[in-house]
Amino acid sequence: MVDRIFSGLMLLVSLILLVMAWGYTAPISYDPIGPRPYPVMLLTLLAVLSAVIAFRPAKFAEKIELGLNKPIIKNLAFCTIAMTLYAVLFEMLGYIVATTLMAWAVGVLFDGKWHKTLIASLVMAVGTYYLFNGPLEVSLPAGILKPILG
C-alpha cells in the first residue's frame, strides 16, 4: 500500500513538473529543438511508470517489506547529508573534489573498504570530469583545482 501512495504522489509531482517544463524556452536559439524535450521525456516516463505502479491490479502486486530498521534509517540519513553537502560544496570545491568526497562517503557508508572506495571515487570523478569537459562540452566547476586543471 505504501508503494501505491508513494507512486501516486510521484505521479502528481511529475505531472506538475511536466506542466512547468512544457514552457521551457532558450533565450538564445542555439539549438533547433531547445531545452524542452529532455525534461519532458523524463517526466513523461516518470508519470507513466508511477501510474503503472499506483494503479496496477492487486493480483499483480506483491507484498513489499521495506524492513526499515535503525541501521538502514541511519544510512539513509547519512546519505542524505552527504548529498546535501555535495550540492552545497559543488561550486566551491569543484566537481572532482566534491564528487570524490561524496562518492567515497556513500561507498564507505555501505561497507566499502575505504581505500578501494577512495580510488574508485577518484577515478570516477576524474573520468566523468574529462568526459563532460571534453567530448560532451559541458563545463563543470574546477573549484580548488583550477590552478592545476587550467
C-alpha positions in Angstrom: 0.0 0.0 0.0 2.9 2.4 0.8 4.3 1.9 -2.7 0.9 2.9 -4.3 0.7 6.0 -2.1 4.3 7.0 -3.0 3.7 6.2 -6.7 0.5 8.3 -6.6 2.5 11.2 -5.1 5.2 10.8 -7.7 2.6 10.8 -10.4 1.2 14.1 -9.1 4.6 15.7 -8.8 5.7 14.5 -12.2 2.5 15.9 -13.8 3.0 19.3 -12.1 6.7 19.4 -13.2 5.7 18.3 -16.7 3.3 21.3 -17.0 6.1 23.6 -15.7 8.7 22.0 -18.1 6.4 22.5 -21.1 7.1 26.2 -21.1 10.9 25.9 -21.2 12.4 28.1 -23.9 16.0 29.1 -24.6 16.8 32.8 -24.5 19.2 32.2 -27.4 18.3 29.9 -30.3 21.5 27.9 -30.2 19.7 24.5 -30.6 16.9 23.8 -33.1 14.7 21.9 -30.6 15.6 23.8 -27.4 15.8 22.7 -23.8 12.3 21.3 -23.6 12.5 17.7 -24.9 14.8 16.2 -22.2 12.8 17.1 -19.1 9.5 16.4 -20.9 10.7 12.9 -21.8 12.0 12.1 -18.4 8.9 13.5 -16.6 6.6 11.6 -19.0 8.4 8.4 -18.3 8.2 9.0 -14.6 4.5 9.8 -14.8 3.7 6.7 -16.9 5.7 4.3 -14.6 4.3 5.9 -11.5 0.8 5.4 -12.9 1.6 1.7 -13.6 2.7 1.1 -10.0 -0.1 3.2 -8.5 -3.0 1.7 -10.5 -1.9 -1.9 -11.2 -4.3 -4.6 -10.2 -3.8 -6.1 -6.8 -3.2 -9.6 -8.2 0.0 -8.4 -9.8 1.3 -6.5 -6.8 3.5 -8.4 -4.5 3.9 -7.6 -0.8 7.0 -5.4 -0.4 8.5 -5.5 3.1 10.6 -2.3 3.4 12.4 -3.5 6.5 13.2 -0.1 7.8 15.3 -0.6 10.9 17.8 1.6 12.7 20.9 0.8 10.6 19.0 1.4 7.3 17.5 4.7 8.6 20.9 5.8 9.8 22.5 5.0 6.4 19.7 6.9 4.6 20.1 9.9 6.9 23.9 10.0 6.3 23.4 9.5 2.6 21.0 12.5 2.5 23.5 14.6 4.5 26.3 13.6 2.1 24.2 14.5 -1.0 23.2 17.8 0.6 26.8 18.7 1.4 27.7 17.7 -2.2 25.2 20.2 -3.5 26.4 23.0 -1.2 30.1 22.4 -1.8 29.9 21.6 -5.5 30.8 25.1 -6.8 33.3 25.9 -4.1 35.4 22.7 -4.1 34.7 21.9 -7.7 33.3 18.8 -9.4 36.3 16.5 -8.9 36.8 17.1 -5.2 33.1 17.2 -4.3 32.3 14.1 -6.3 35.2 12.2 -4.9 34.2 13.1 -1.3 30.6 12.3 -1.8 31.1 9.0 -3.7 33.7 8.0 -1.1 31.4 8.8 1.9 28.5 6.9 0.4 30.7 3.9 -0.6 32.2 3.7 2.9 28.7 4.1 4.4 27.6 1.0 2.5 30.5 -1.1 3.8 33.1 -0.5 1.1 36.7 -0.7 2.1 37.9 2.9 2.5 41.0 2.7 0.2 39.3 0.9 -2.6 36.3 3.2 -2.4 38.6 6.2 -2.5 40.4 5.0 -5.6 37.1 4.2 -7.4 35.6 7.5 -6.4 38.6 9.5 -7.7 38.8 7.5 -10.9 35.0 8.1 -11.5 35.2 11.8 -10.7 38.2 12.5 -12.9 36.9 10.3 -15.7 33.5 12.0 -15.8 35.0 15.4 -15.4 37.1 15.0 -18.6 34.2 13.3 -20.3 31.9 16.2 -19.7 34.5 18.9 -20.3 35.8 17.1 -23.4 33.5 15.3 -25.8 30.2 16.4 -24.2 31.3 20.1 -24.0 29.6 20.7 -20.6 31.6 22.9 -18.3 32.0 21.7 -14.8 33.4 23.8 -12.0 37.1 23.2 -11.3 36.9 24.7 -7.8 40.1 24.5 -5.8 41.8 22.5 -8.6 41.5 25.4 -11.0 45.3 26.2 -10.9 46.0 22.6 -11.8 43.3 22.0 -14.3 43.6 25.4 -16.0 
